[in-house]
Amino acid sequence: MDQQTAKRLLAEGAFFILLGVPEGTEFGIDMKSWNTGEKFRGVKMIPPGLHYIFFSAVSDTGDTAPRTGFFKTFRKSEVLVKRWDKINECISSEDVAESEVVQLKENILLLDNFLGPYPYSILDKWTHLTSCITSTLAEKITPVSGYVQSALELQSCTDADRPRGKRKSEDGETSAGQSLSKSPRLTEDTEHNFLPNLKVKEGTELRLTPFPERNYPENSTPSDITKHSLDSSYVLDQMISKYSVSTEILGEMQICYICFLVGHSLEAFEQWKKLFNLFCSCEIGIKKHRKLYDLFINVSDLHIKEIPEEFIADIVSNSNFVYVKLRQLFRSVKESDVDAPFKAKVGRFMQNLTNLYQWDFDNLESEEEDEAPVIVDT
């Protein structure tokens, strides 16, 4: 990067200043991370727009805490100041005193040697990974706490709320709270009924868009239920209706992918799999939402290339869900009357995956065992 470009980016870029962070802490922005040095005070030259900042405390013995992160939409030349919480070993959610922030802004150039430059080598990839995410959507999905955690905080129930074993009396009635010696016959409670009822601490979970309870309309006939089990277009329509604009469903898919890939959140990955599965399970929806599917192919192409290798290794022998669902999607596109340019794009996508991973998409007409539809008898 030449000096003139660096000066422009320094003037237009945002600053993230982190005070009091211990040396050796794992810190990152977007898809790049480092272990902080003694002089580290934050990041400079951050491009305006949406970014993901994450961190993990590191002990004296080298043990790394679960990763925590948050989305932040930076404005041009914005200066965001945060302080490290030594007690809780995280970035404090409390605001830094305004007087201290003003002082740091006025002397921002003096901090230049203590701020690491934003890694512009990842900017193009990051821009594509976040192409459908708006700041409003990111704020809506982010936990109430403001932080995305790879390890969710759990709360145990009180002793009074702890599940009890139930016995069956001679007349068939059950009672709870009896001693085991007086309850020779227990109902078929599974083992988990005797364990603490752990719940996610309120405000720490991602606020993901819920799927409909049924995959078919109310009062559907058996034949309608069969139809909707073969084609998830009804569910796709229901999900799209929950967003301000249709592309936000892909924005949520991208948020979930980032929270999984960068934030190590399995909760987010489960939602990503549900959304991916939904798009691959539609037939009518492909033509009805043609432009949305065009974007879905772009999003999926990048996600599959970036997904960790262990999630796609030995994909044929293990019937990995990505491969199985893509076969279903490619078959539906092939059999649909959607326009030729879109079919050609899907064909290129399919060929790229074959070249990259040696995935076999021949004989799409033959269904995998896991794809067998559910038929409801009339």
TORKOL-4160 file (C-alpha; in steps of 0.2 Angstrom, whole numbers, padded with zeros to 4 digits, m for minus):
378
<pt num="1" X="0000" Y="0000" Z="0000"/>
<pt num="2" X="0007" Y="0017" Z="m0005"/>
<pt num="3" X="0009" Y="0031" Z="0007"/>
<pt num="4" X="m0004" Y="0042" Z="m0001"/>
<pt num="5" X="m0017" Y="0028" Z="0000"/>
<pt num="6" X="m0013" Y="0024" Z="0018"/>
<pt num="7" X="m0015" Y="0043" Z="0022"/>
<pt num="8" X="m0032" Y="0043" Z="0014"/>
<pt num="9" X="m0038" Y="0027" Z="0023"/>
<pt num="10" X="m0031" Y="0034" Z="0039"/>
<pt num="11" X="m0042" Y="0050" Z="0037"/>
<pt num="12" X="m0058" Y="0041" Z="0031"/>
<pt num="13" X="m0057" Y="0025" Z="0041"/>
<pt num="14" X="m0064" Y="0022" Z="0058"/>
<pt num="15" X="m0054" Y="0018" Z="0074"/>
<pt num="16" X="m0058" Y="0005" Z="0087"/>
<pt num="17" X="m0048" Y="0009" Z="0103"/>
<pt num="18" X="m0047" Y="m0004" Z="0117"/>
<pt num="19" X="m0040" Y="0001" Z="0133"/>
<pt num="20" X="m0032" Y="m0010" Z="0146"/>
<pt num="21" X="m0032" Y="m0026" Z="0136"/>
<pt num="22" X="m0019" Y="m0039" Z="0143"/>
<pt num="23" X="m0005" Y="m0044" Z="0133"/>
<pt num="24" X="m0008" Y="m0061" Z="0124"/>
<pt num="25" X="m0027" Y="m0059" Z="0123"/>
<pt num="26" X="m0034" Y="m0066" Z="0107"/>
<pt num="27" X="m0042" Y="m0051" Z="0097"/>
<pt num="28" X="m0049" Y="m0051" Z="0079"/>
<pt num="29" X="m0059" Y="m0041" Z="0067"/>
<pt num="30" X="m0069" Y="m0049" Z="0053"/>
<pt num="31" X="m0059" Y="m0064" Z="0048"/>
<pt num="32" X="m0042" Y="m0060" Z="0055"/>
<pt num="33" X="m0036" Y="m0062" Z="0072"/>
<pt num="34" X="m0020" Y="m0059" Z="0083"/>
<pt num="35" X="m0013" Y="m0061" Z="0100"/>
<pt num="36" X="m0011" Y="m0044" Z="0107"/>
<pt num="37" X="0006" Y="m0037" Z="0111"/>
<pt num="38" X="0011" Y="m0025" Z="0125"/>
<pt num="39" X="0008" Y="m0009" Z="0115"/>
<pt num="40" X="m0008" Y="m0015" Z="0107"/>
<pt num="41" X="m0022" Y="m0002" Z="0109"/>
<pt num="42" X="m0034" Y="m0006" Z="0095"/>
<pt num="43" X="m0037" Y="m0005" Z="0076"/>
<pt num="44" X="m0036" Y="0010" Z="0064"/>
<pt num="45" X="m0041" Y="0012" Z="0046"/>
<pt num="46" X="m0057" Y="0002" Z="0048"/>
<pt num="47" X="m0068" Y="0003" Z="0032"/>
<pt num="48" X="m0085" Y="0011" Z="0035"/>
<pt num="49" X="m0098" Y="m0002" Z="0036"/>
<pt num="50" X="m0103" Y="m0018" Z="0046"/>
<pt num="51" X="m0089" Y="m0027" Z="0055"/>
<pt num="52" X="m0087" Y="m0041" Z="0068"/>
<pt num="53" X="m0075" Y="m0039" Z="0082"/>
<pt num="54" X="m0071" Y="m0054" Z="0093"/>
<pt num="55" X="m0060" Y="m0059" Z="0107"/>
<pt num="56" X="m0054" Y="m0072" Z="0119"/>
<pt num="57" X="m0045" Y="m0071" Z="0136"/>
<pt num="58" X="m0029" Y="m0081" Z="0137"/>
<pt num="59" X="m0023" Y="m0087" Z="0154"/>
<pt num="60" X="m0005" Y="m0087" Z="0160"/>
<pt num="61" X="m0004" Y="m0105" Z="0156"/>
<pt num="62" X="m0010" Y="m0102" Z="0138"/>
<pt num="63" X="m0028" Y="m0108" Z="0140"/>
<pt num="64" X="m0040" Y="m0099" Z="0129"/>
<pt num="65" X="m0057" Y="m0094" Z="0134"/>
<pt num="66" X="m0073" Y="m0097" Z="0123"/>
<pt num="67" X="m0074" Y="m0084" Z="0109"/>
<pt num="68" X="m0085" Y="m0069" Z="0111"/>
<pt num="69" X="m0089" Y="m0056" Z="0098"/>
<pt num="70" X="m0101" Y="m0042" Z="0092"/>
<pt num="71" X="m0106" Y="m0033" Z="0076"/>
<pt num="72" X="m0103" Y="m0015" Z="0074"/>
<pt num="73" X="m0107" Y="m0003" Z="0059"/>
<pt num="74" X="m0093" Y="0010" Z="0059"/>
<pt num="75" X="m0096" Y="0027" Z="0051"/>
<pt num="76" X="m0083" Y="0036" Z="0042"/>
<pt num="77" X="m0069" Y="0042" Z="0054"/>
<pt num="78" X="m0079" Y="0036" Z="0069"/>
<pt num="79" X="m0069" Y="0033" Z="0085"/>
<pt num="80" X="m0076" Y="0019" Z="0096"/>
<pt num="81" X="m0068" Y="0017" Z="0113"/>
<pt num="82" X="m0070" Y="0002" Z="0124"/>
<pt num="83" X="m0061" Y="m0004" Z="0140"/>
<pt num="84" X="m0056" Y="m0021" Z="0145"/>
<pt num="85" X="m0065" Y="m0028" Z="0160"/>
<pt num="86" X="m0051" Y="m0037" Z="0171"/>
<pt num="87" X="m0064" Y="m0045" Z="0182"/>
<pt num="88" X="m0074" Y="m0054" Z="0169"/>
<pt num="89" X="m0060" Y="m0055" Z="0156"/>
<pt num="90" X="m0070" Y="m0047" Z="0142"/>
<pt num="91" X="m0073" Y="m0030" Z="0133"/>
<pt num="92" X="m0084" Y="m0020" Z="0145"/>
<pt num="93" X="m0101" Y="m0016" Z="0139"/>
<pt num="94" X="m0101" Y="0000" Z="0150"/>
<pt num="95" X="m0097" Y="0017" Z="0141"/>
<pt num="96" X="m0080" Y="0025" Z="0143"/>
<pt num="97" X="m0081" Y="0042" Z="0151"/>
<pt num="98" X="m0085" Y="0056" Z="0138"/>
<pt num="99" X="m0071" Y="0066" Z="0144"/>
<pt num="100" X="m0059" Y="0052" Z="0141"/>
<pt num="101" X="m0066" Y="0049" Z="0124"/>
<pt num="102" X="m0064" Y="0067" Z="0119"/>
<pt num="103" X="m0046" Y="0067" Z="0124"/>
<pt num="104" X="m0042" Y="0052" Z="0114"/>
<pt num="105" X="m0050" Y="0059" Z="0099"/>
<pt num="106" X="m0040" Y="0075" Z="0100"/>
<pt num="107" X="m0024" Y="0065" Z="0102"/>
<pt num="108" X="m0028" Y="0051" Z="0090"/>
<pt num="109" X="m0013" Y="0053" Z="0079"/>
<pt num="110" X="m0002" Y="0050" Z="0095"/>
<pt num="111" X="m0009" Y="0033" Z="0096"/>
<pt num="112" X="m0004" Y="0029" Z="0078"/>
<pt num="113" X="0010" Y="0017" Z="0084"/>
<pt num="114" X="m0001" Y="0008" Z="0096"/>
<pt num="115" X="m0015" Y="0004" Z="0083"/>
<pt num="116" X="m0014" Y="m0010" Z="0071"/>
<pt num="117" X="m0020" Y="m0007" Z="0053"/>
<pt num="118" X="m0036" Y="m0015" Z="0047"/>
<pt num="119" X="m0031" Y="m0031" Z="0036"/>
<pt num="120" X="m0037" Y="m0025" Z="0019"/>
<pt num="121" X="m0032" Y="m0041" Z="0011"/>
<pt num="122" X="m0048" Y="m0049" Z="0018"/>
<pt num="123" X="m0059" Y="m0034" Z="0014"/>
<pt num="124" X="m0066" Y="m0040" Z="m0003"/>
<pt num="125" X="m0070" Y="m0057" Z="0004"/>
<pt num="126" X="m0078" Y="m0049" Z="0019"/>
<pt num="127" X="m0089" Y="m0038" Z="0008"/>
<pt num="128" X="m0096" Y="m0053" Z="m0001"/>
<pt num="129" X="m0099" Y="m0062" Z="0015"/>
<pt num="130" X="m0110" Y="m0048" Z="0022"/>
<pt num="131" X="m0118" Y="m0042" Z="0005"/>
<pt num="132" X="m0136" Y="m0045" Z="0012"/>
<pt num="133" X="m0133" Y="m0040" Z="0030"/>
<pt num="134" X="m0140" Y="m0023" Z="0035"/>
<pt num="135" X="m0136" Y="m0015" Z="0052"/>
<pt num="136" X="m0154" Y="m0016" Z="0057"/>
<pt num="137" X="m0154" Y="m0034" Z="0054"/>
<pt num="138" X="m0138" Y="m0037" Z="0063"/>
<pt num="139" X="m0145" Y="m0028" Z="0078"/>
<pt num="140" X="m0161" Y="m0037" Z="0078"/>
<pt num="141" X="m0152" Y="m0054" Z="0078"/>
<pt num="142" X="m0139" Y="m0050" Z="0090"/>
<pt num="143" X="m0142" Y="m0056" Z="0108"/>
<pt num="144" X="m0150" Y="m0043" Z="0120"/>
<pt num="145" X="m0133" Y="m0043" Z="0130"/>
<pt num="146" X="m0125" Y="m0036" Z="0114"/>
<pt num="147" X="m0112" Y="m0051" Z="0113"/>
<pt num="148" X="m0112" Y="m0067" Z="0103"/>
<pt num="149" X="m0105" Y="m0081" Z="0113"/>
<pt num="150" X="m0098" Y="m0097" Z="0107"/>
<pt num="151" X="m0102" Y="m0105" Z="0124"/>
<pt num="152" X="m0119" Y="m0100" Z="0129"/>
<pt num="153" X="m0122" Y="m0096" Z="0148"/>
<pt num="154" X="m0134" Y="m0108" Z="0156"/>
<pt num="155" X="m0144" Y="m0107" Z="0172"/>
<pt num="156" X="m0150" Y="m0121" Z="0182"/>
<pt num="157" X="m0167" Y="m0123" Z="0189"/>
<pt num="158" X="m0171" Y="m0122" Z="0208"/>
<pt num="159" X="m0173" Y="m0138" Z="0218"/>
<pt num="160" X="m0192" Y="m0135" Z="0218"/>
<pt num="161" X="m0192" Y="m0135" Z="0199"/>
<pt num="162" X="m0181" Y="m0150" Z="0197"/>
<pt num="163" X="m0190" Y="m0164" Z="0188"/>
<pt num="164" X="m0196" Y="m0178" Z="0199"/>
<pt num="165" X="m0198" Y="m0197" Z="0196"/>
<pt num="166" X="m0216" Y="m0202" Z="0194"/>
<pt num="167" X="m0224" Y="m0219" Z="0199"/>
<pt num="168" X="m0239" Y="m0227" Z="0193"/>
<pt num="169" X="m0252" Y="m0232" Z="0206"/>
<pt num="170" X="m0263" Y="m0248" Z="0205"/>
<pt num="171" X="m0278" Y="m0238" Z="0197"/>
<pt num="172" X="m0266" Y="m0231" Z="0184"/>
<pt num="173" X="m0264" Y="m0213" Z="0192"/>
<pt num="174" X="m0247" Y="m0206" Z="0194"/>
<pt num="175" X="m0240" Y="m0196" Z="0208"/>
<pt num="176" X="m0224" Y="m0186" Z="0210"/>
<pt num="177" X="m0212" Y="m0183" Z="0224"/>
<pt num="178" X="m0214" Y="m0200" Z="0232"/>
<pt num="179" X="m0199" Y="m0209" Z="0239"/>
<pt num="180" X="m0191" Y="m0223" Z="0228"/>
<pt num="181" X="m0194" Y="m0236" Z="0241"/>
<pt num="182" X="m0212" Y="m0233" Z="0240"/>
<pt num="183" X="m0213" Y="m0232" Z="0221"/>
<pt num="184" X="m0208" Y="m0249" Z="0215"/>
<pt num="185" X="m0214" Y="m0245" Z="0197"/>
<pt num="186" X="m0209" Y="m0230" Z="0189"/>
<pt num="187" X="m0217" Y="m0223" Z="0173"/>
<pt num="188" X="m0205" Y="m0223" Z="0158"/>
<pt num="189" X="m0197" Y="m0207" Z="0161"/>
<pt num="190" X="m0181" Y="m0205" Z="0152"/>
<pt num="191" X="m0164" Y="m0201" Z="0161"/>
<pt num="192" X="m0164" Y="m0183" Z="0156"/>
<pt num="193" X="m0180" Y="m0180" Z="0166"/>
<pt num="194" X="m0169" Y="m0183" Z="0182"/>
<pt num="195" X="m0156" Y="m0170" Z="0177"/>
<pt num="196" X="m0156" Y="m0152" Z="0181"/>
<pt num="197" X="m0167" Y="m0142" Z="0169"/>
<pt num="198" X="m0153" Y="m0131" Z="0162"/>
<pt num="199" X="m0159" Y="m0116" Z="0152"/>
<pt num="200" X="m0150" Y="m0103" Z="0142"/>
<pt num="201" X="m0147" Y="m0087" Z="0152"/>
<pt num="202" X="m0160" Y="m0074" Z="0146"/>
<pt num="203" X="m0153" Y="m0061" Z="0134"/>
<pt num="204" X="m0138" Y="m0071" Z="0129"/>
<pt num="205" X="m0145" Y="m0081" Z="0115"/>
<pt num="206" X="m0146" Y="m0076" Z="0097"/>
<pt num="207" X="m0163" Y="m0069" Z="0092"/>
<pt num="208" X="m0165" Y="m0080" Z="0077"/>
<pt num="209" X="m0181" Y="m0080" Z="0066"/>
<pt num="210" X="m0191" Y="m0095" Z="0071"/>
<pt num="211" X="m0198" Y="m0107" Z="0058"/>
<pt num="212" X="m0216" Y="m0111" Z="0057"/>
<pt num="213" X="m0223" Y="m0125" Z="0068"/>
<pt num="214" X="m0230" Y="m0134" Z="0053"/>
<pt num="215" X="m0224" Y="m0135" Z="0035"/>
<pt num="216" X="m0241" Y="m0134" Z="0028"/>
<pt num="217" X="m0256" Y="m0122" Z="0030"/>
<pt num="218" X="m0269" Y="m0125" Z="0043"/>
<pt num="219" X="m0284" Y="m0136" Z="0039"/>
<pt num="220" X="m0274" Y="m0145" Z="0025"/>
<pt num="221" X="m0280" Y="m0161" Z="0018"/>
<pt num="222" X="m0269" Y="m0177" Z="0018"/>
<pt num="223" X="m0265" Y="m0174" Z="0000"/>
<pt num="224" X="m0260" Y="m0156" Z="0004"/>
<pt num="225" X="m0249" Y="m0162" Z="0018"/>
<pt num="226" X="m0240" Y="m0174" Z="0006"/>
<pt num="227" X="m0238" Y="m0160" Z="m0007"/>
<pt num="228" X="m0230" Y="m0148" Z="0006"/>
<pt num="229" X="m0219" Y="m0162" Z="0012"/>
<pt num="230" X="m0212" Y="m0164" Z="m0005"/>
<pt num="231" X="m0210" Y="m0145" Z="m0008"/>
<pt num="232" X="m0206" Y="m0133" Z="0006"/>
<pt num="233" X="m0211" Y="m0117" Z="m0004"/>
<pt num="234" X="m0225" Y="m0114" Z="0008"/>
<pt num="235" X="m0212" Y="m0113" Z="0023"/>
<pt num="236" X="m0201" Y="m0102" Z="0012"/>
<pt num="237" X="m0215" Y="m0090" Z="0009"/>
<pt num="238" X="m0219" Y="m0090" Z="0028"/>
<pt num="239" X="m0201" Y="m0086" Z="0032"/>
<pt num="240" X="m0199" Y="m0072" Z="0019"/>
<pt num="241" X="m0215" Y="m0063" Z="0026"/>
<pt num="242" X="m0206" Y="m0061" Z="0043"/>
<pt num="243" X="m0193" Y="m0050" Z="0036"/>
<pt num="244" X="m0194" Y="m0031" Z="0030"/>
<pt num="245" X="m0187" Y="m0036" Z="0013"/>
<pt num="246" X="m0185" Y="m0054" Z="0006"/>
<pt num="247" X="m0166" Y="m0053" Z="0005"/>
<pt num="248" X="m0165" Y="m0052" Z="0024"/>
<pt num="249" X="m0167" Y="m0070" Z="0025"/>
<pt num="250" X="m0151" Y="m0072" Z="0016"/>
<pt num="251" X="m0144" Y="m0059" Z="0027"/>
<pt num="252" X="m0149" Y="m0070" Z="0042"/>
<pt num="253" X="m0140" Y="m0084" Z="0034"/>
<pt num="254" X="m0124" Y="m0074" Z="0032"/>
<pt num="255" X="m0125" Y="m0068" Z="0050"/>
<pt num="256" X="m0127" Y="m0086" Z="0056"/>
<pt num="257" X="m0112" Y="m0091" Z="0045"/>
<pt num="258" X="m0101" Y="m0077" Z="0052"/>
<pt num="259" X="m0106" Y="m0081" Z="0070"/>
<pt num="260" X="m0101" Y="m0099" Z="0066"/>
<pt num="261" X="m0086" Y="m0097" Z="0056"/>
<pt num="262" X="m0079" Y="m0083" Z="0065"/>
<pt num="263" X="m0088" Y="m0083" Z="0082"/>
<pt num="264" X="m0088" Y="m0102" Z="0084"/>
<pt num="265" X="m0107" Y="m0102" Z="0088"/>
<pt num="266" X="m0115" Y="m0119" Z="0085"/>
<pt num="267" X="m0132" Y="m0111" Z="0089"/>
<pt num="268" X="m0129" Y="m0100" Z="0073"/>
<pt num="269" X="m0123" Y="m0115" Z="0063"/>
<pt num="270" X="m0139" Y="m0125" Z="0067"/>
<pt num="271" X="m0150" Y="m0110" Z="0060"/>
<pt num="272" X="m0138" Y="m0109" Z="0045"/>
<pt num="273" X="m0141" Y="m0127" Z="0041"/>
<pt num="274" X="m0160" Y="m0125" Z="0043"/>
<pt num="275" X="m0160" Y="m0110" Z="0030"/>
<pt num="276" X="m0149" Y="m0119" Z="0018"/>
<pt num="277" X="m0160" Y="m0135" Z="0019"/>
<pt num="278" X="m0175" Y="m0124" Z="0016"/>
<pt num="279" X="m0169" Y="m0116" Z="0000"/>
<pt num="280" X="m0164" Y="m0133" Z="m0006"/>
<pt num="281" X="m0181" Y="m0141" Z="m0003"/>
<pt num="282" X="m0192" Y="m0130" Z="m0014"/>
<pt num="283" X="m0198" Y="m0132" Z="m0031"/>
<pt num="284" X="m0212" Y="m0119" Z="m0034"/>
<pt num="285" X="m0202" Y="m0107" Z="m0024"/>
<pt num="286" X="m0187" Y="m0107" Z="m0036"/>
<pt num="287" X="m0196" Y="m0098" Z="m0050"/>
<pt num="288" X="m0207" Y="m0088" Z="m0039"/>
<pt num="289" X="m0192" Y="m0081" Z="m0030"/>
<pt num="290" X="m0180" Y="m0082" Z="m0045"/>
<pt num="291" X="m0170" Y="m0066" Z="m0040"/>
<pt num="292" X="m0168" Y="m0072" Z="m0022"/>
<pt num="293" X="m0162" Y="m0089" Z="m0028"/>
<pt num="294" X="m0149" Y="m0081" Z="m0039"/>
<pt num="295" X="m0142" Y="m0072" Z="m0023"/>
<pt num="296" X="m0143" Y="m0089" Z="m0014"/>
<pt num="297" X="m0132" Y="m0097" Z="m0026"/>
<pt num="298" X="m0119" Y="m0083" Z="m0024"/>
<pt num="299" X="m0120" Y="m0084" Z="m0005"/>
<pt num="300" X="m0119" Y="m0103" Z="m0005"/>
<pt num="301" X="m0104" Y="m0104" Z="m0017"/>
<pt num="302" X="m0094" Y="m0093" Z="m0005"/>
<pt num="303" X="m0100" Y="m0102" Z="0011"/>
<pt num="304" X="m0096" Y="m0119" Z="0005"/>
<pt num="305" X="m0079" Y="m0114" Z="m0001"/>
<pt num="306" X="m0075" Y="m0106" Z="0017"/>
<pt num="307" X="m0083" Y="m0119" Z="0027"/>
<pt num="308" X="m0070" Y="m0129" Z="0038"/>
<pt num="309" X="m0064" Y="m0145" Z="0029"/>
<pt num="310" X="m0070" Y="m0156" Z="0043"/>
<pt num="311" X="m0088" Y="m0152" Z="0039"/>
<pt num="312" X="m0086" Y="m0158" Z="0021"/>
<pt num="313" X="m0073" Y="m0171" Z="0021"/>
<pt num="314" X="m0078" Y="m0188" Z="0015"/>
<pt num="315" X="m0094" Y="m0181" Z="0009"/>
<pt num="316" X="m0100" Y="m0195" Z="m0002"/>
<pt num="317" X="m0097" Y="m0209" Z="0010"/>
<pt num="318" X="m0104" Y="m0199" Z="0025"/>
<pt num="319" X="m0119" Y="m0192" Z="0015"/>
<pt num="320" X="m0115" Y="m0175" Z="0021"/>
<pt num="321" X="m0131" Y="m0164" Z="0022"/>
<pt num="322" X="m0123" Y="m0151" Z="0011"/>
<pt num="323" X="m0120" Y="m0163" Z="m0003"/>
<pt num="324" X="m0137" Y="m0172" Z="m0001"/>
<pt num="325" X="m0147" Y="m0156" Z="m0001"/>
<pt num="326" X="m0138" Y="m0148" Z="m0016"/>
<pt num="327" X="m0142" Y="m0164" Z="m0026"/>
<pt num="328" X="m0160" Y="m0160" Z="m0022"/>
<pt num="329" X="m0159" Y="m0142" Z="m0027"/>
<pt num="330" X="m0150" Y="m0146" Z="m0043"/>
<pt num="331" X="m0163" Y="m0159" Z="m0048"/>
<pt num="332" X="m0177" Y="m0147" Z="m0044"/>
<pt num="333" X="m0169" Y="m0133" Z="m0055"/>
<pt num="334" X="m0166" Y="m0146" Z="m0069"/>
<pt num="335" X="m0184" Y="m0151" Z="m0069"/>
<pt num="336" X="m0191" Y="m0133" Z="m0067"/>
<pt num="337" X="m0196" Y="m0121" Z="m0081"/>
<pt num="338" X="m0185" Y="m0107" Z="m0074"/>
<pt num="339" X="m0176" Y="m0097" Z="m0086"/>
<pt num="340" X="m0161" Y="m0103" Z="m0095"/>
<pt num="341" X="m0148" Y="m0091" Z="m0089"/>
<pt num="342" X="m0152" Y="m0096" Z="m0071"/>
<pt num="343" X="m0150" Y="m0114" Z="m0076"/>
<pt num="344" X="m0134" Y="m0111" Z="m0083"/>
<pt num="345" X="m0128" Y="m0102" Z="m0068"/>
<pt num="346" X="m0133" Y="m0117" Z="m0057"/>
<pt num="347" X="m0124" Y="m0128" Z="m0069"/>
<pt num="348" X="m0108" Y="m0118" Z="m0067"/>
<pt num="349" X="m0110" Y="m0119" Z="m0048"/>
<pt num="350" X="m0112" Y="m0138" Z="m0049"/>
<pt num="351" X="m0097" Y="m0140" Z="m0060"/>
<pt num="352" X="m0086" Y="m0129" Z="m0049"/>
<pt num="353" X="m0091" Y="m0140" Z="m0034"/>
<pt num="354" X="m0087" Y="m0155" Z="m0044"/>
<pt num="355" X="m0070" Y="m0148" Z="m0049"/>
<pt num="356" X="m0066" Y="m0142" Z="m0031"/>
<pt num="357" X="m0072" Y="m0157" Z="m0020"/>
<pt num="358" X="m0075" Y="m0171" Z="m0033"/>
<pt num="359" X="m0093" Y="m0172" Z="m0029"/>
<pt num="360" X="m0103" Y="m0182" Z="m0040"/>
<pt num="361" X="m0119" Y="m0174" Z="m0047"/>
<pt num="362" X="m0123" Y="m0187" Z="m0060"/>
<pt num="363" X="m0139" Y="m0196" Z="m0061"/>
<pt num="364" X="m0149" Y="m0182" Z="m0051"/>
<pt num="365" X="m0165" Y="m0191" Z="m0055"/>
<pt num="366" X="m0161" Y="m0205" Z="m0043"/>
<pt num="367" X="m0165" Y="m0200" Z="m0025"/>
<pt num="368" X="m0153" Y="m0202" Z="m0010"/>
<pt num="369" X="m0160" Y="m0213" Z="0004"/>
<pt num="370" X="m0161" Y="m0198" Z="0015"/>
<pt num="371" X="m0171" Y="m0188" Z="0003"/>
<pt num="372" X="m0186" Y="m0200" Z="0002"/>
<pt num="373" X="m0202" Y="m0190" Z="0004"/>
<pt num="374" X="m0215" Y="m0193" Z="0018"/>
<pt num="375" X="m0231" Y="m0199" Z="0010"/>
<pt num="376" X="m0247" Y="m0196" Z="0020"/>
<pt num="377" X="m0261" Y="m0209" Z="0017"/>
<pt num="378" X="m0278" Y="m0202" Z="0013"/>
